[in-house]
Amino acid sequence: MSLSRRGLLAAGGAVGALAATAAGTGGASAAPAPGKGQSRVRTGFDRLAADGYALLKGQKVGVVTNPTGITSDVRHIVDVMHPDERVDLVAVFGPEHGFRGTAQAGGSEGRYDDPATGLPVYDTYLKSGKPLADVFTASGVDTIVFDIQDAGARFYTYIWTLYDCMEAAALAGKRFVVLDRPNPVTGRAALGPVLDPAFATFVGRREIAQAHGMTVTELALLFNAEFLAERPVDLRIVKMSGWKRSDFFDTTGLPWVPPSPNMPTPDTALVYSGTCLFEGTNLSEGRGTTRPFELLGAEGIDHRWAAAVNAVGLPGVAFREAYFAPTFSKFQGKTVGGVQLHVHDRAAFDPVRTGIALLVTAKRTWGGFEWRSDNWIDKLTGNTRVRTMIDAGADTDEVVGAWAKDLAAFRSVRKRYLQYR
């Protein structure tokens, strides 16, 4: 594993970042108080606003965000900050799917002026290094604020937008502030294979586990110290209050906004770090249904797959024989057979192990099983090992056991950057 062993101090701005987590002690200048259903957890933005935006004083500010960047009373943070005289907000930066979330997977909104605020919106999708640094320079910002809800999986691209923006901000000499939001599937453990750098793409830039078990501020601290240590960004973080590592999203009291079109509910996020692996096969991963990543299938699959995967005895989950007709993506307009996942004990459920078991049993029970011709599965898992072991007939335990050493090493490094109990 190629993670460095540098501590937090190597991050350059990490000491200041930790100091900034004290934000949130302000009084009357707080953000608008939520009404009914007040959340137990206060996000990084809620705490920043409650402190009167002191961390942004005297700075021209740009925000990297999308529709998930909302307050506890479901107003977008850009719409809240724009008219506030305490913040000099001059630009917005949109990730994949766009700032207002109008684009499907693999798309963005491009450069435009936001109709609601008049602010210039710049596109960050698939930009990195100097080209992205040039965007930040052209925008005229001094400080870049990141506030996007993550889904907890290495191949969910917003964390790599975070990484790319941190790297580019360092190149452009900009300060970087990360506002925290919950990992919706808890922060209890890291699971799954660790990326081999030879397979780095936008669905996995660096060597972290498939289900990282971290929040975005924790990832930012890790990125800065372990991967950007030669040129760290001037980093500040604003932590949440009230969040515990064992919290699932629905216990926080926070409103859920789909972070992308095919992540409609926290239930989707719960299974996503395992079942997204089916993007690397010729089976549908449920896109084009109301249960993406919970429904999986293809033409010609019948009851035998559900029976086979139920026989594995995976904890916390059962599988139902299911039939569905996707309205777009794979098998559009065709009725396919497969399974639906039903998680009945989410504390015991292991999404990555479940994803592997589903791949192993799909290949064994359906003669039409194929990997995508571009071996996209290798990009998702971060190595060739999962694909080649399954092709060689390995069972679920053998595949999962193959990443144990790398995962243990990542877990050891990860511990240094955890900010919550």
C-alpha positions as CSV (number, residue, x, y, z in Angstrom):
1,M,0.0,0.0,0.0
2,S,1.5,3.3,-1.0
3,L,-0.1,5.6,1.6
4,S,2.6,7.7,3.3
5,R,3.0,7.6,7.1
6,R,3.1,11.4,7.6
7,G,1.0,12.7,10.5
8,L,-1.5,15.5,10.6
9,L,1.2,18.1,10.9
10,A,2.5,17.3,7.5
11,A,-0.7,18.7,6.0
12,G,0.5,22.2,6.3
13,G,-2.9,23.8,7.1
14,A,-4.2,21.0,9.2
15,V,-3.5,22.6,12.5
16,G,-5.5,25.6,11.5
17,A,-8.1,23.3,10.1
18,L,-8.6,21.7,13.5
19,A,-8.8,25.0,15.2
20,A,-11.5,26.1,12.8
21,T,-13.7,23.3,14.1
22,A,-14.5,25.5,17.1
23,A,-16.9,27.5,14.8
24,G,-20.4,27.4,16.0
25,T,-20.2,29.3,19.3
26,G,-21.8,32.4,18.0
27,G,-25.0,33.8,19.2
28,A,-27.7,36.1,17.7
29,S,-26.2,36.2,14.2
30,A,-26.9,32.5,13.7
31,A,-28.5,31.1,10.5
32,P,-32.3,30.9,10.5
33,A,-33.6,28.5,13.1
34,P,-35.3,25.4,11.8
35,G,-38.9,25.0,12.5
36,K,-40.7,21.7,13.2
37,G,-38.5,18.6,13.0
38,Q,-35.4,20.4,14.2
39,S,-32.4,18.3,13.5
40,R,-30.3,16.8,16.2
41,V,-27.2,17.1,14.0
42,R,-25.9,20.6,13.0
43,T,-23.9,20.5,9.7
44,G,-20.7,22.4,9.1
45,F,-22.6,25.1,7.3
46,D,-25.1,25.5,10.1
47,R,-22.2,26.0,12.5
48,L,-20.4,28.4,10.1
49,A,-23.5,30.5,9.8
50,A,-24.1,30.4,13.6
51,D,-20.6,31.9,14.0
52,G,-21.5,34.8,11.7
53,Y,-19.3,33.4,8.9
54,A,-16.3,34.6,10.8
55,L,-14.1,32.1,9.0
56,L,-14.9,33.8,5.7
57,K,-14.4,37.4,6.8
58,G,-12.5,39.6,4.4
59,Q,-12.5,36.9,1.7
60,K,-13.9,36.7,-1.8
61,V,-15.7,33.3,-1.5
62,G,-16.5,30.7,-4.1
63,V,-18.6,27.6,-3.2
64,V,-18.3,24.1,-4.6
65,T,-21.7,22.6,-4.1
66,N,-24.8,21.0,-5.6
67,P,-28.5,20.6,-4.5
68,T,-27.4,18.8,-1.3
69,G,-25.9,22.0,0.1
70,I,-28.9,23.0,2.1
71,T,-29.7,24.3,5.6
72,S,-31.8,22.4,8.1
73,D,-34.8,24.4,6.8
74,V,-34.1,23.2,3.3
75,R,-32.8,26.4,1.8
76,H,-29.8,26.2,-0.4
77,I,-26.7,27.7,1.2
78,V,-25.9,29.8,-1.9
79,D,-29.3,31.3,-1.7
80,V,-28.8,32.0,2.0
81,M,-25.3,33.5,1.7
82,H,-25.8,35.5,-1.4
83,P,-27.9,38.3,0.1
84,D,-26.0,38.2,3.5
85,E,-23.7,41.2,3.8
86,R,-21.3,39.2,6.1
87,V,-20.3,37.0,3.1
88,D,-18.7,38.2,-0.1
89,L,-19.9,35.4,-2.3
90,V,-18.6,35.8,-5.9
91,A,-18.7,32.4,-7.6
92,V,-20.2,28.9,-7.5
93,F,-18.5,25.8,-8.8
94,G,-20.6,22.8,-10.0
95,P,-19.5,19.1,-9.9
96,E,-20.9,16.2,-11.9
97,H,-24.7,16.6,-12.3
98,G,-24.2,20.3,-11.8
99,F,-24.8,23.0,-9.2
100,R,-28.6,22.9,-9.5
101,G,-28.5,19.1,-10.3
102,T,-30.0,19.2,-13.8
103,A,-27.5,16.7,-15.5
104,Q,-27.6,12.9,-15.4
105,A,-24.7,10.6,-14.6
106,G,-21.6,11.6,-16.6
107,G,-22.8,15.1,-17.3
108,S,-22.6,18.6,-15.9
109,E,-24.2,22.0,-16.5
110,G,-21.2,23.9,-18.0
111,R,-20.5,27.6,-17.5
112,Y,-23.6,29.9,-16.9
113,D,-25.0,32.6,-14.7
114,D,-27.3,31.3,-12.0
115,P,-30.8,32.7,-12.7
116,A,-31.7,32.9,-9.0
117,T,-28.6,34.9,-7.8
118,G,-26.9,36.1,-10.9
119,L,-23.7,34.5,-9.7
120,P,-21.3,33.0,-12.2
121,V,-21.3,29.2,-12.1
122,Y,-18.1,27.4,-13.2
123,D,-17.9,23.7,-14.2
124,T,-15.4,21.6,-12.3
125,Y,-16.5,18.2,-13.7
126,L,-13.5,16.2,-15.1
127,K,-11.2,19.2,-14.5
128,S,-8.1,18.9,-12.3
129,G,-4.6,20.2,-11.9
130,K,-3.7,23.5,-13.6
131,P,-6.8,23.7,-15.8
132,L,-9.0,23.7,-12.6
133,A,-6.5,26.0,-10.9
134,D,-6.9,28.4,-13.8
135,V,-10.7,28.3,-13.3
136,F,-10.3,29.3,-9.6
137,T,-7.9,32.1,-10.6
138,A,-10.2,33.4,-13.2
139,S,-13.1,33.5,-10.8
140,G,-11.4,36.0,-8.5
141,V,-12.0,34.0,-5.3
142,D,-9.7,34.0,-2.3
143,T,-11.3,31.1,-0.4
144,I,-13.1,28.1,-1.8
145,V,-15.8,26.4,0.3
146,F,-16.8,22.8,-0.3
147,D,-20.2,21.6,0.9
148,I,-21.6,18.5,-0.8
149,Q,-23.3,15.4,0.7
150,D,-21.3,12.3,0.1
151,A,-22.6,8.7,-0.2
152,G,-19.8,6.9,1.5
153,A,-18.3,5.0,-1.5
154,R,-14.9,5.4,-3.1
155,F,-16.5,5.5,-6.6
156,Y,-19.0,8.3,-5.8
157,T,-17.3,11.1,-7.6
158,Y,-17.9,14.0,-5.2
159,I,-15.0,13.0,-2.9
160,W,-12.7,13.2,-6.0
161,T,-14.1,16.6,-6.8
162,L,-13.0,17.5,-3.3
163,Y,-9.6,16.1,-3.9
164,D,-9.2,17.8,-7.3
165,C,-10.4,21.1,-5.9
166,M,-8.0,20.9,-3.0
167,E,-5.1,20.2,-5.3
168,A,-6.0,22.9,-7.7
169,A,-6.6,25.4,-4.9
170,A,-3.1,24.8,-3.7
171,L,-1.7,25.4,-7.2
172,A,-3.7,28.6,-7.4
173,G,-2.7,29.8,-3.9
174,K,-6.3,29.7,-2.6
175,R,-7.5,28.9,0.9
176,F,-9.9,25.9,1.2
177,V,-12.7,25.3,3.7
178,V,-14.6,22.1,4.0
179,L,-18.0,22.0,5.6
180,D,-19.0,18.7,7.0
181,R,-22.1,16.5,6.5
182,P,-22.8,13.0,7.7
183,N,-21.6,9.9,6.1
184,P,-25.1,8.5,5.5
185,V,-24.2,4.9,6.1
186,T,-22.2,5.6,9.3
187,G,-18.6,6.1,9.9
188,R,-18.1,2.9,11.8
189,A,-15.7,1.0,9.5
190,A,-13.8,1.0,6.3
191,L,-14.7,-2.0,4.1
192,G,-13.6,-3.5,0.8
193,P,-10.5,-3.5,-1.4
194,V,-8.1,-0.5,-1.4
195,L,-7.4,1.1,-4.7
196,D,-4.3,0.2,-6.6
197,P,-2.8,3.5,-8.0
198,A,-2.4,1.8,-11.4
199,F,-6.2,1.9,-11.6
200,A,-6.7,5.5,-10.7
201,T,-9.6,7.3,-12.5
202,F,-12.3,9.8,-11.5
203,V,-14.1,7.0,-9.7
204,G,-11.1,6.5,-7.6
205,R,-8.1,8.9,-7.6
206,R,-6.2,7.5,-4.6
207,E,-5.6,4.6,-2.3
208,I,-8.7,4.4,0.0
209,A,-11.1,1.6,0.7
210,Q,-14.2,1.0,-1.4
211,A,-16.4,2.0,1.6
212,H,-14.2,4.5,3.3
213,G,-16.3,5.1,6.5
214,M,-15.3,8.7,6.7
215,T,-16.9,12.2,6.5
216,V,-15.7,14.7,3.9
217,T,-13.8,16.7,6.5
218,E,-12.0,13.6,7.6
219,L,-11.2,12.7,4.0
220,A,-9.9,16.2,3.4
221,L,-7.5,15.9,6.3
222,L,-6.3,12.5,5.0
223,F,-6.0,13.8,1.5
224,N,-3.9,16.8,2.5
225,A,-1.6,14.9,4.8
226,E,-1.2,11.6,2.9
227,F,-1.6,12.5,-0.8
228,L,-1.0,16.3,-1.1
229,A,1.8,16.6,1.4
230,E,4.3,17.9,-1.1
231,R,2.0,20.8,-1.9
232,P,-0.8,20.9,0.7
233,V,-3.6,23.3,0.5
234,D,-4.3,25.9,3.2
235,L,-7.1,23.9,4.7
236,R,-9.8,24.7,7.3
237,I,-12.6,22.4,8.3
238,V,-15.9,23.0,10.1
239,K,-17.2,20.0,11.8
240,M,-20.7,18.9,12.6
241,S,-22.1,18.9,16.1
242,G,-24.3,16.1,17.4
243,W,-23.1,13.4,14.9
244,K,-21.8,10.0,16.1
245,R,-19.9,7.5,14.0
246,S,-22.8,5.0,14.5
247,D,-25.4,7.3,13.1
248,F,-27.3,6.4,10.0
249,F,-28.7,9.3,8.1
250,D,-32.3,8.9,9.1
251,T,-31.3,9.3,12.8
252,T,-29.8,12.7,12.3
253,G,-33.0,14.7,11.7
254,L,-31.5,16.3,8.7
255,P,-33.4,16.5,5.4
256,W,-32.2,14.2,2.6
257,V,-31.7,15.6,-0.9
258,P,-30.7,13.1,-3.6
259,P,-27.0,13.8,-4.2
260,S,-27.4,12.5,-7.7
261,P,-30.3,11.4,-9.8
262,N,-29.9,7.7,-9.0
263,M,-29.3,8.1,-5.3
264,P,-32.9,8.9,-4.3
265,T,-32.9,7.8,-0.6
266,P,-30.5,6.9,2.2
267,D,-31.5,3.3,1.6
268,T,-29.8,3.6,-1.8
269,A,-26.6,4.8,-0.2
270,L,-26.7,1.8,2.2
271,V,-26.3,-0.7,-0.6
272,Y,-24.5,1.4,-3.2
273,S,-20.9,0.7,-2.2
274,G,-21.5,-3.0,-3.0
275,T,-24.1,-3.1,-5.8
276,C,-22.6,-0.3,-7.8
277,L,-20.2,-3.0,-8.9
278,F,-22.9,-4.2,-11.3
279,E,-22.1,-1.2,-13.4
280,G,-19.1,-3.3,-14.4
281,T,-21.2,-6.1,-15.8
282,N,-23.9,-6.6,-18.4
283,L,-26.6,-6.8,-15.7
284,S,-28.8,-3.8,-14.9
285,E,-27.9,-2.1,-11.6
286,G,-31.5,-0.8,-11.4
287,R,-31.0,2.5,-13.1
288,G,-34.3,3.5,-14.7
289,T,-36.3,2.1,-11.8
290,T,-37.5,3.6,-8.5
291,R,-35.0,1.4,-6.6
292,P,-31.6,1.9,-8.3
293,F,-28.9,-0.3,-6.9
294,E,-31.5,-2.3,-4.8
295,L,-32.8,-4.0,-8.0
296,L,-30.4,-6.0,-10.1
297,G,-31.1,-8.1,-13.1
298,A,-31.0,-9.1,-16.8
299,E,-33.0,-10.9,-19.5
300,G,-32.9,-14.6,-18.8
301,I,-32.3,-14.5,-15.0
302,D,-34.9,-16.4,-12.9
303,H,-35.5,-17.5,-9.3
304,R,-32.2,-19.4,-9.1
305,W,-30.1,-16.3,-8.5
306,A,-32.1,-15.2,-5.4
307,A,-32.0,-18.8,-4.1
308,A,-28.2,-19.0,-4.6
309,V,-27.4,-15.7,-2.9
310,N,-29.8,-16.3,0.0
311,A,-28.0,-19.6,0.5
312,V,-24.7,-17.7,1.2
313,G,-26.2,-16.6,4.5
314,L,-25.1,-13.0,4.4
315,P,-25.9,-11.1,7.6
316,G,-28.6,-8.4,7.7
317,V,-30.0,-8.9,4.2
318,A,-32.4,-11.1,2.2
319,F,-33.0,-11.3,-1.5
320,R,-36.3,-11.5,-3.3
321,E,-36.8,-12.8,-6.8
322,A,-37.8,-9.7,-8.7
323,Y,-38.8,-8.6,-12.2
324,F,-38.7,-5.1,-13.5
325,A,-38.5,-3.0,-16.7
326,P,-36.0,-0.1,-16.6
327,T,-37.2,3.1,-18.2
328,F,-33.6,4.0,-19.3
329,S,-30.1,2.7,-19.2
330,K,-29.5,-1.1,-19.6
331,F,-32.5,-3.1,-20.9
332,Q,-34.6,0.0,-21.4
333,G,-38.2,-0.9,-21.9
334,K,-37.5,-4.7,-21.5
335,T,-38.7,-6.9,-18.6
336,V,-35.8,-8.5,-16.8
337,G,-35.4,-10.9,-14.0
338,G,-33.2,-10.6,-11.0
339,V,-33.2,-9.8,-7.3
340,Q,-34.2,-7.0,-4.9
341,L,-32.1,-6.5,-1.8
342,H,-34.0,-6.2,1.5
343,V,-31.8,-5.0,4.3
344,H,-33.4,-6.0,7.6
345,D,-30.5,-5.4,10.0
346,R,-28.4,-2.5,8.7
347,A,-26.0,-2.6,11.6
348,A,-25.0,-6.2,10.6
349,F,-25.1,-5.6,6.8
350,D,-21.8,-5.5,4.9
351,P,-22.5,-3.9,1.5
352,V,-19.2,-4.8,-0.1
353,R,-19.2,-8.4,0.9
354,T,-22.8,-8.5,-0.3
355,G,-21.8,-7.1,-3.6
356,I,-19.2,-9.7,-4.1
357,A,-21.6,-12.5,-3.2
358,L,-24.0,-11.2,-5.7
359,L,-21.4,-11.2,-8.4
360,V,-20.2,-14.7,-7.6
361,T,-23.7,-16.2,-7.5
362,A,-24.8,-14.3,-10.6
363,K,-21.9,-15.7,-12.6
364,R,-22.6,-19.2,-11.3
365,T,-26.4,-19.2,-11.9
366,W,-26.7,-17.3,-15.2
367,G,-24.9,-18.4,-18.3
368,G,-25.2,-15.0,-19.9
369,F,-23.1,-13.2,-17.3
370,E,-20.3,-11.0,-18.7
371,W,-18.0,-8.3,-17.5
372,R,-18.2,-5.0,-19.3
373,S,-15.8,-5.1,-22.3
374,D,-13.7,-2.2,-21.0
375,N,-13.2,-4.0,-17.6
376,W,-14.9,-1.2,-15.8
377,I,-15.1,-3.5,-12.8
378,D,-11.4,-3.1,-12.3
379,K,-11.8,0.7,-12.0
380,L,-14.6,0.2,-9.5
381,T,-12.8,-2.3,-7.3
382,G,-9.5,-0.6,-7.9
383,N,-7.7,-3.8,-9.1
384,T,-7.9,-6.8,-11.3
385,R,-8.1,-9.2,-8.4
386,V,-11.9,-9.3,-7.9
387,R,-12.6,-10.0,-11.6
388,T,-9.9,-12.6,-12.1
389,M,-10.7,-14.4,-8.8
390,I,-14.4,-14.6,-9.6
391,D,-13.5,-15.8,-13.2
392,A,-11.3,-18.5,-11.6
393,G,-14.2,-19.8,-9.5
394,A,-13.3,-18.2,-6.1
395,D,-16.1,-18.0,-3.6
396,T,-17.1,-15.0,-1.6
397,D,-14.9,-15.6,1.4
398,E,-11.8,-16.1,-0.8
399,V,-12.4,-12.9,-2.7
400,V,-13.1,-10.9,0.5
401,G,-10.0,-12.4,2.2
402,A,-7.7,-11.3,-0.6
403,W,-7.9,-7.6,0.4
404,A,-7.6,-8.1,4.1
405,K,-3.9,-6.9,4.4
406,D,-4.4,-3.8,2.3
407,L,-7.6,-2.9,4.2
408,A,-5.9,-3.3,7.6
409,A,-3.2,-0.9,6.5
410,F,-5.7,1.7,5.3
411,R,-7.7,1.4,8.5
412,S,-4.5,2.1,10.5
413,V,-3.9,5.3,8.5
414,R,-7.6,6.3,8.6
415,K,-7.6,6.4,12.4
416,R,-5.4,9.5,12.5
417,Y,-8.0,11.6,10.7
418,L,-11.2,10.6,12.5
419,Q,-12.9,13.6,14.1
420,Y,-15.9,12.0,15.8
421,R,-16.5,9.2,18.3
